[in-house]
Amino acid sequence: MAKNAEENESAEPAAKPAYKAFGKYDYAVEVRDISLAPYICLRDIELPHSFARHGNKQFAKSKVNIVERLANKLMRGGTGEKLSGRVIRTHGRLQGKKSKALRIVESAFDEVERRTKQNPLQVLVRAIENSAPREDITRVRFGGISYQVAVDVAPQRRLDLALRNLSLAAIMGAFDKKATLADVLANELVLAGANDLNSYSVKRKNDTERMAKSAR
């Protein structure tokens, strides 16, 4: 009995099973941008839904799974400002509908995998890296005169802007169109992941950095 107890104590503990996003996609992806790496959460969880456990906690969103953050960005009520010559109002069709937003993301991932033959999570990370601006402009005031100056963008804000631009591209591309939101989101992820200039989020990043360069 004592020998069996010693063997049990010396035995290695069972390895924790690795979960996959939606039960399909592996979280073992590469993040090349070292500044974004600490903020892109790739914690293995099958259903990316934290039920707002991070709410009202400062900077806790950096611990939220990146797939869930993308779904959260889709649950907005449109652009809220004039972009591409118009204002988009979705009238709350996705606001608060987390399960519906996650199904849209899952369908978009399926389409991305079908088109690229790659892990959609890896494509998402590449899309974020390619659409996250490094410089932006801000307005300062000296002696009653306002100036625009270039400033570096914090890594966490870079991630926020990239996710916002990706979701805006999907919302505007599917608004009053026959294409579904999942199809447009998949197309945007593929284009941004390849750093294609036809991607809306890549265009926004380039425009932001171009304005910052002119304000130096």
C-alpha positions, 0 to 999 in steps of 0.5 A, spaced: 500 500 500 505 504 501 509 503 495 502 504 491 501 511 494 509 513 493 507 511 485 501 515 485 505 521 488 510 521 483 506 520 477 505 526 473 498 530 474 494 529 468 495 535 462 489 540 462 486 539 455 487 545 450 480 548 448 479 550 441 475 556 439 468 554 437 471 547 438 474 548 431 480 553 431 487 552 435 489 558 439 496 556 438 498 562 433 503 567 432 503 574 434 509 578 431 508 585 433 511 585 440 507 591 443 501 588 441 502 581 444 501 582 451 494 585 450 492 580 445 488 575 449 489 568 446 486 564 452 484 557 450 476 557 451 471 554 447 465 559 447 469 566 448 464 569 452 466 572 459 459 574 461 462 581 463 466 579 468 471 584 467 466 590 467 468 596 471 475 594 472 480 598 469 484 595 463 481 588 465 479 588 457 486 586 455 484 579 459 478 578 455 479 573 449 480 577 442 474 573 439 470 575 444 472 583 443 471 582 436 464 580 437 463 585 442 465 591 437 460 588 432 454 589 437 454 597 436 449 601 433 452 603 427 458 608 425 455 614 430 459 619 425 459 620 418 464 615 415 465 614 407 460 620 406 454 617 410 452 615 417 450 608 418 444 606 423 443 599 425 437 601 430 440 596 435 439 590 431 445 587 434 446 591 441 446 586 447 445 580 442 451 576 444 450 569 442 448 572 435 454 576 434 458 570 436 454 566 431 456 571 426 464 571 428 463 563 427 460 563 420 466 568 418 471 564 421 468 558 417 469 562 411 476 565 412 478 558 413 475 555 406 478 561 402 485 561 405 486 554 408 489 557 414 487 558 422 482 564 422 485 566 429 492 567 425 488 571 420 485 575 425 491 576 429 495 578 422 489 583 420 489 586 427 497 587 426 496 590 419 490 595 421 493 598 428 495 605 427 502 607 430 501 614 430 495 619 431 494 626 431 491 630 437 489 637 438 493 642 443 492 649 444 497 655 445 496 662 446 489 661 444 491 658 437 490 650 436 495 646 433 495 638 431 501 634 433 503 627 432 503 623 438 504 615 439 499 611 440 499 606 446 498 599 444 492 598 448 489 603 444 492 600 437 488 594 439 482 598 440 482 602 434 484 595 429 478 592 432 473 598 431 475 599 424 474 591 422 467 591 425 466 598 422 468 595 415 463 589 416 457 593 418 458 598 413 459 593 407 453 589 409 448 595 410 443 595 405 446 590 401 445 583 399 451 580 403 451 578 410 455 581 415 459 574 416 461 574 409 463 581 409 467 580 416 470 574 413 472 578 406 475 584 411 479 579 415 482 576 409 484 583 406 486 586 412 490 579 414 494 580 407 495 587 408 491 589 402 490 596 400 482 594 398 481 593 406 477 599 409 481 598 416 488 598 412 486 604 409 484 607 415 490 606 418 494 608 413 490 615 413 491 616 420 499 615 420 499 619 413 496 625 417 500 624 423 506 624 419 504 631 416 503 634 423 510 632 425 
